[in-house]
Amino acid sequence: MRPRIKAAERDTSVTALVREFLTNLGEDESDFERRKRLQDEVLASVRRFSAADRVARSDAHRRRALR
C-alpha cells in the first residue's frame, strides 16, 4: 500500500519507482569505493612529506609534561 501512495505522490507508477531505485542502486558508489576515492584524493593532495620534519621524541615528551 505504501509504495502506491509514494508513487501517487510523485505522480508516477510503482514500476517506475522500482526501475529508478534499481538504476540508482547500480550507479551508487559503494562505501569501499567512496573511501578509496577519498584516500586517493588525500594522497594526491600531499605534495611533499619528510619524516625528518618530525618532533624529536624527547621534545614530544617534554611538551606533554607541561600540560
Residue pairs with C-beta under 8 A, 6 or more apart in sequence:
3 14
3 17
4 14
6 17
7 13
7 14
7 16
7 17
10 17
29 37
55 63
